[in-house]
Amino acid sequence: MEVVENLIEKQGKISLVEVSALCNDCPIEELVSQISSVMPGVNARAIRQVMEQRMLIIDKISSFTWAISFILIILCGLIIFSTVSGSISERKKEIGIFRALGFSKSHIIQIILSESLIISVTAGIAGSITAVGTSYLLLPALSDIDVAGMIFNKFNFLIGIFGVTALGTATSWWPAVSASNIDPVSTINSL
């Protein structure tokens, strides 16, 4: 080890040794313990252990990312729900007039869900384009990834659009049903 330290001009500064071997049955753990006993101030580790630790960290980060994503989806659903409910509350007279003119409950639900669907598809497309554009701009700045080597994944793009559309339409269902139950007589009387 002294020879290596002298060659790289780092005498007494080596603090980590990672051990790897090309054979499957080599006693890596024994080599690590021998290096640790010969060099007490050096942290000797098998590459396999390092990779296992890194994979464990990546798994934990992945789980954390999924948990955050799930929480964000729930929050977005609640925001959409409250926005559609507020919109329906403001449009009570309009919906009541539709009902008085003969629109059935299913027509009212269809109108509100159609509006929601159009807004959700537009938001999904805009969000997916923004996500792809942001990744193309930020990834080269944050890592060594070359933008030219990145592969555009159409499936993920479509999943994003479909997910936002499904969330927007699903969270608009209950406000649409409640809007269809608006009494046309009370609406006409309030005019």
C-alpha positions, -999 to +999 in steps of 0.1 A: +000+000+000+029+023+007+040+019-030+005+031-042+005+060-017+040+070-030+029+067-066-001+090-062+018+112-037-009+107-009+012+092+019-010+084+049-041+098+032-058+066+020-089+061+041-111+038+020-103+006+001-130-011-020-122-048-027-135-066-058-126-099-074-134-115-108-142-149-094-175-160-077-159-181-050-131-158-039-130-151-002-138-113-005-148-110+032-116-126+043-096-101+021-115-072+036-108-084+072-071-088+064-068-054+049-087-039+079-063-057+103-031-046+084-044-010+079-063+000+110-071+035+099-085+024+066-122+016+059-121-016+038-153-028+022-163-053-004-178-038-036-208-061-032-216-045+002-212-011-013-236-020-041-261-035-017-260-004+004-265+018-027-294-003-039-310-001-005-307+037-006-322+038-041-351+015-030-358+038+000-357+069-022-380+052-047-404+043-019-403+078-006-409+092-041-439+070-046-453+081-012-449+117-021-465+111-055-495+094-039-500+123-015-498+148-043-524+129-063-547+130-034-541+167-029-547+174-066-579+154-065-591+175-035-582+207-053-601+196-084-631+185-063-633+219-045-628+239-077-656+220-095-678+223-064-672+260-063-679+264-100-712+245-096-721+267-066-716+298-087-736+283-116-767+271-096-791+295-113-778+284-148-781+247-139-816+253-124-827+270-156-814+241-176-834+218-154-865+240-158-861+239-196-863+201-195-827+190-192-826+157-173-803+149-144-781+128-168-778+158-192-766+180-164-741+153-153-730+149-189-724+187-193-703+190-162-683+159-168-677+170-204-664+203-192-642+185-167-629+161-193-619+189-217-601+208-189-584+176-177-572+165-211-558+200-217-541+200-183-527+165-189-512+175-222-498+208-208-484+190-178-468+162-198-452+187-222-439+207-193-425+176-175-407+165-206-394+200-214-382+205-178-364+171-178-346+180-211-335+213-196-326+203-160-311+168-164-280+179-182-274+206-156-279+182-127-261+151-140-238+138-167-267+127-189-265+140-225-299+152-238-292+137-272-290+102-256-323+106-238-352+085-252-386+100-253-411+075-238-445+079-254-460+055-230-451+076-199-463+107-218-497+091-225-499+077-189-495+112-176-523+125-198-546+096-190-539+099-153-547+135-151-578+130-172-590+101-150-583+121-118-601+152-131-632+133-143-634+111-113-632+139-088-658+159-107-683+130-105-698+138-071-701+176-078-718+168-111-743+145-093-750+171-067-756+197-095-781+174-112-801+174-080-807+212-080-844+220-078-855+239-108-885+254-090-865+270-063-841+283-089-869+300-108-884+314-076-850+330-067-848+349-100 
